[in-house]
């Protein structure tokens, strides 16, 4: 599927996704690959629900005192010999990183997985400055070969099948023998490892994201299963950490509690294969590590969220559990959402960062089933926050006129209970009579969006309220 990377194109993207057989086959791996594993990992830890409460409280405390923890973190990084750069906007962050690369004469950059680098479109800025970025996470590397965005924040290529990846490797790795066997996933992994190993050794600068930043020690923490993050930050002369301001936690003890819910929620692991702590540049007695250590802290609209009703979204630790359990994501995948952050978390975060006028379709792409909130490790009330965005969209007259008119009509009746009961009783009776023979409707006025893809069941003849009242009378 060739998605249009603008959130207003969600409906068009979703339509394409639903009619893409290869994508639909790949999306089957989301449910089979994540949901059962998370449930098993959580069930094995009796205190998992208590840890979720603790994780929520840690993030709430940090957000309430974020200014103090930012100052403490900067002081610790500086004391360790590093440098902290504050970037109010995406453009500021890209410029800071590009300027560092230019100053040290960098020609190539080895990048670990970083959603912030996607948010600020860092690769395009580096390429414009004559610096070649190399994605070293296997999924991100494949995405880079295809010229796509990630479709998932933990598994960037969840939307692809093995044969598609094999085709990309044969197309790009044209210097390797054409007759080589790439049928097994292990062979694809071995080939990528061989290609990327040279890139690690050639890189002048390494860039990683950060799962957590520790104010107590000035430490950045990354969580990976491939080890590419370690190589990206220890082999090059310069290490740049890209993180948004809400990634802070107060202490190492707090970080350890967050790690206990992160891996279980994300991939169903007790802990990831690599959990790497970095504090400053290489010291005199160190055998490896960078000569320079920089942290770029991105705001890009988060301070405004901190002061408003979407503050709870800043608790997000990017585990992707919400999208792994979301029926809408299962149906259309991540590219349909049109920007960096897909799924329920993207439906709240994207309007906050790029505006509800550009991302208004996303909070409407929800059944409000509540599965996202039920599995969130920091208990973000995602349905409530999506509802807030729907309200904002309605207030600003951004929703279609037909939707606004329909809601106003419903509101008129809802505020008048007797009239509401009369209208619904009349409508249900009429529909029951008209649909009595077939038991369903294949088309209905004002319900074309529903009946275009499914039948509408004929009602039994009375409303739920009427049946409930009759049952109470009989009792």
Residue pairs with C-beta under 8 A, 6 or more apart in sequence:
1 13
1 16
1 17
1 20
1 23
1 159
1 333
1 335
2 16
3 9
3 13
3 16
3 17
3 335
3 336
3 338
4 12
4 13
4 338
5 149
5 335
5 338
5 339
6 338
6 339
6 358
7 337
7 338
7 339
7 350
7 354
7 358
7 359
7 360
7 361
7 362
8 338
8 358
8 359
8 360
8 361
9 338
10 336
10 337
10 338
10 361
10 362
10 365
11 361
13 332
13 335
13 336
13 337
13 338
14 331
14 332
14 336
14 365
16 336
17 23
17 24
17 331
17 332
17 333
17 335
17 336
18 24
18 331
18 332
22 161
22 164
23 159
23 333
25 161
26 158
26 159
26 160
26 161
26 333
27 158
27 159
27 330
27 331
27 333
29 158
30 152
30 158
30 323
30 324
30 329
30 330
31 324
31 330
33 155
33 158
34 267
34 268
34 320
34 321
34 324
34 325
35 324
35 325
36 268
37 267
37 268
37 269
38 264
38 265
38 267
38 268
38 321
38 324
38 375
39 268
40 268
41 263
41 264
41 268
41 269
41 270
42 48
42 264
42 265
44 270
45 51
45 260
45 264
45 270
48 261
48 264
51 257
51 260
51 261
51 377
52 261
52 376
52 377
52 378
52 379
53 379
54 257
55 257
55 258
55 261
55 317
55 377
55 378
55 379
56 315
56 378
56 379
58 249
58 250
58 254
58 257
58 258
59 246
59 249
59 314
59 315
59 317
59 378
60 315
61 250
62 69
62 246
62 248
62 249
62 250
62 254
63 246
63 306
63 311
63 314
63 315
66 245
66 246
66 248
66 306
69 215
69 248
69 250
70 215
70 245
70 248
70 297
72 215
72 216
73 84
73 213
73 214
73 215
73 218
73 248
74 84
75 218
76 215
76 216
76 217
76 218
76 279
77 83
77 84
77 218
77 279
77 280
77 293
77 295
78 84
78 218
79 218
80 218
80 279
80 280
80 281
80 293
81 280
81 281
81 283
81 293
82 218
82 279
82 280
82 281
82 293
82 294
82 295
83 292
83 293
83 294
83 295
84 294
84 295
84 297
85 96
85 294
85 295
85 296
85 297
86 297
86 299
87 93
87 96
87 296
87 297
87 298
87 299
87 300
88 299
88 300
89 299
89 300
90 119
90 120
90 121
90 298
90 300
91 120
93 116
93 120
93 122
93 242
93 296
93 298
93 300
94 120
94 121
94 122
94 125
95 125
96 296
97 122
97 125
97 126
97 207
97 240
97 242
97 296
98 125
98 126
98 129
98 131
100 205
100 238
100 240
100 292
100 294
101 109
101 126
101 129
101 131
101 204
101 205
101 238
102 129
102 131
104 204
104 205
104 237
104 238
104 292
105 204
106 131
106 204
106 205
106 238
107 130
107 131
107 132
107 204
108 131
108 132
108 133
108 134
108 199
108 202
108 203
108 204
108 205
109 126
109 131
109 132
109 133
109 134
109 203
109 204
109 205
109 206
109 207
109 236
110 134
110 136
110 199
110 200
110 203
110 205
110 206
110 207
110 231
110 232
110 235
110 236
111 117
111 123
111 133
111 134
111 135
111 136
111 137
111 140
111 206
111 207
111 208
111 232
112 136
112 137
112 206
112 207
112 208
112 209
112 222
112 224
112 228
112 229
112 232
112 233
113 135
113 137
113 139
113 140
113 156
113 209
113 224
113 228
113 229
114 122
114 207
114 208
114 209
114 242
115 150
115 153
115 209
115 318
115 340
115 341
116 209
116 242
116 243
116 244
116 298
117 123
117 207
117 209
117 242
118 149
118 150
118 340
119 298
119 300
119 340
119 341
119 353
120 242
120 298
120 300
122 133
122 207
122 242
123 133
123 144
126 132
126 133
127 133
131 205
133 207
134 141
134 144
134 196
134 199
134 203
135 141
135 143
135 144
136 196
136 199
136 200
136 228
136 229
136 231
136 232
137 156
137 224
137 226
137 228
137 229
138 189
138 192
138 226
138 228
139 150
139 155
139 156
139 157
140 150
140 156
141 192
141 196
142 156
142 157
142 160
142 165
142 168
142 192
143 149
143 150
143 156
143 157
145 168
145 169
145 171
145 172
146 168
148 335
149 335
149 340
150 156
150 157
150 334
150 340
151 157
151 158
151 159
151 333
151 334
151 335
151 342
152 158
152 159
152 320
152 323
152 334
152 342
153 318
153 320
153 323
153 341
153 342
154 266
154 267
154 318
154 319
154 320
155 320
157 165
158 333
158 334
159 333
159 334
159 335
162 185
162 188
165 188
166 182
166 183
166 188
169 182
169 188
169 191
169 192
170 178
170 182
173 191
173 195
176 191
180 187
180 191
181 187
182 188
182 191
196 228
200 228
200 231
200 232
200 235
201 235
203 232
203 235
203 236
204 236
204 237
204 238
205 236
205 237
205 238
205 239
205 240
206 231
206 232
206 233
206 234
206 235
206 236
206 238
206 239
206 240
206 290
207 232
207 239
207 240
207 241
207 242
208 220
208 222
208 229
208 232
208 233
208 239
208 240
208 241
208 242
209 222
209 241
209 242
209 243
210 220
210 221
210 222
210 241
210 242
210 243
210 247
210 295
211 221
211 222
211 223
211 247
211 262
211 317
211 318
212 220
212 221
212 247
212 248
212 249
212 255
212 258
212 259
212 317
213 219
213 220
213 221
213 241
213 243
213 247
213 248
213 249
213 295
214 220
214 221
214 248
214 249
214 250
214 251
214 252
214 254
214 255
215 248
215 249
215 250
215 251
216 250
216 251
216 252
217 252
217 279
218 279
218 280
219 252
219 255
219 277
219 278
219 279
220 241
220 243
220 277
220 278
220 279
220 295
221 255
221 259
221 275
221 276
221 277
221 278
222 229
222 233
222 274
222 275
222 276
222 278
223 259
223 262
223 263
223 272
223 274
223 275
223 276
224 230
224 272
224 273
224 274
224 276
225 267
225 269
225 272
225 273
225 274
226 273
226 274
227 273
227 274
229 274
229 276
230 274
230 276
232 239
233 239
233 276
233 278
233 290
234 288
234 289
234 290
235 288
236 290
237 290
237 291
237 292
238 290
238 291
238 292
238 293
238 294
239 278
239 281
239 289
239 290
239 292
239 293
239 294
240 294
240 295
240 296
241 278
241 293
241 294
241 295
241 296
242 296
242 298
243 295
243 296
243 297
243 298
244 297
244 298
244 299
244 300
244 302
245 297
245 298
245 299
245 302
245 303
246 302
246 314
246 315
246 316
249 255
249 258
258 317
259 271
259 275
260 271
261 317
261 319
261 377
261 378
262 272
262 317
262 319
262 377
263 269
263 270
263 271
263 272
264 270
264 377
265 319
265 321
265 375
265 376
265 377
266 319
266 320
266 321
278 293
280 293
281 289
281 290
281 291
281 292
281 293
282 288
282 289
282 290
282 291
283 289
300 353
301 352
301 353
302 314
304 352
305 311
305 313
305 314
305 352
306 314
309 385
309 388
310 348
310 352
310 385
310 388
312 380
312 381
312 385
313 345
313 348
313 349
313 352
313 380
313 385
315 378
315 379
315 380
316 345
316 349
316 378
316 380
317 377
317 378
318 345
319 377
320 343
320 345
321 372
321 375
321 376
321 377
322 343
322 344
322 345
322 371
322 372
322 373
322 375
322 376
322 380
322 382
323 329
323 334
323 342
323 343
323 344
323 345
323 346
323 372
324 375
325 371
325 372
325 374
325 375
326 343
326 344
326 366
326 371
326 372
327 367
327 369
327 371
328 343
328 365
328 366
328 367
329 342
329 343
329 344
332 365
333 342
334 342
334 343
335 342
336 342
337 343
337 346
337 347
337 350
337 362
337 365
338 359
338 362
339 346
339 350
339 354
339 359
340 346
340 350
341 349
341 350
343 372
344 366
344 372
344 382
344 383
344 386
345 372
345 380
345 382
346 362
347 359
347 362
347 363
347 365
347 366
347 382
347 386
347 389
348 363
348 380
348 382
348 385
348 386
348 389
350 359
350 362
351 358
351 359
351 360
351 362
351 363
351 389
351 392
356 363
356 389
356 392
356 393
356 396
356 398
357 396
357 398
360 389
360 393
360 398
360 399
362 389
363 385
363 386
363 387
363 389
363 390
363 393
364 390
364 393
366 383
366 386
368 383
368 386
368 387
370 383
372 382
372 383
373 379
373 380
373 381
373 382
373 383
376 382
390 399
393 399
394 404
394 407
397 404
406 446
413 419
413 420
413 423
414 420
421 463
421 465
421 466
424 463
424 465
425 462
425 463
425 466
428 459
428 461
428 462
428 463
429 461
429 462
431 441
431 458
431 459
432 458
432 459
432 460
432 461
433 461
434 441
434 458
435 441
435 457
435 458
435 459
436 458
438 458
439 457
439 458
440 455
440 456
440 457
440 458
441 447
441 451
441 455
441 456
441 458
442 451
442 455
442 456
443 451
444 450
444 451
444 456
447 456
450 456
462 470
